[in-house]
């Protein structure tokens, strides 16, 4: 295919991306709902999220105890459960990163940075929801069910867009003029 020619039908990069993204997204959802939720590893993962969140709360002066995935203090308690795990937004990011046509090194960087960012944001989410439960209990449900899920989705999309911009070279204005 020469410069300026369209790719053959069915080989458009956007179509390949969309199909791969859809495939990876569906596979990750099937694995999440059919396998992960019932596993001991998932329960352990929730316990770790609770332990880290409890550590952060204690670090900032909110005395809590963590037992399993339950975080409790004298004024409030919360359980880190399915949906509080950030796995689905990490899977969404992973599907987009894996489907995008760049090198495997670039994909690895995108996955590593993006997943760490989303996990840190999820810990912040759990911690702030705990504080909301104590200090702003009227807003807890809205923050838990609307605000934070929206924030996580927006951050996931923005992270992917920034990663794409970072990993793909901008077209040269000189090359375009020629």
Residue, then its C-alpha position, 0 to 999 in steps of 0.5 A: x500500500x502506497x502513501x496516501x492510499x486507503x487500507x483494504x476494507x476490513x483493515x482500517x486501524x480504527x476497526x481493528x482497535x474497536x474489535x480488539x477492544x470489544x473482545x478484551x473488554x468482554x473477556x475481562x467482564x466474563x472473567x470478573x463475573x464468572x471466575x474472579x468474584x468467587x475466588x479466594x484471591x478476590x476475597x484476599x484482594x478486597x482484604x488488602x484494599x481494606x488494610x491499605x485504606x485502614x492504614x491510610x486512615x490511621x496515618x491521617x488520624x482516623x482511628x480504625x480497625x480492619x478485620x478482613x474487608x471491614x473497616x470500622x471506627x467508633x463512628x462508622x464502618x464500611x465493607x470493601x466489597x465487589x464494586x469497590x475494587x477498581x478491577x472493572x476500570x482497570x480492565x477497561x483501561x487494559x482492554x484499550x491499551x492492549x488493543x491500541x497499535x503500539x509496541x509491547x513496551x509502550x503497552x506495558x508502560x500504559x498498563x503499569x502506570x495506568x493500573x497503579x494510578x487507578x488503584x491509588x485513586x481507588x484507595x483515595x476513594x475508599x478513604x474519602x468515602x469513610x470520612x464522608x460516612x462520618x462527617x457528611x453522611x447525607x452525601x455518602x450514598x451519592x458519593x459512593x454510587x454516582x460521584x466516585x464511579x464517575x470520577x474513576x471512569x473519567x480518570x480511566x478515559x483521560x489516562x488512556x487518552x494521555x497515554x495514547x498522546x504520549x506513545x504516538x508521535x505527533x505528525x510532523x508539520x513539515x512532512x504534511x506540507x510536502 
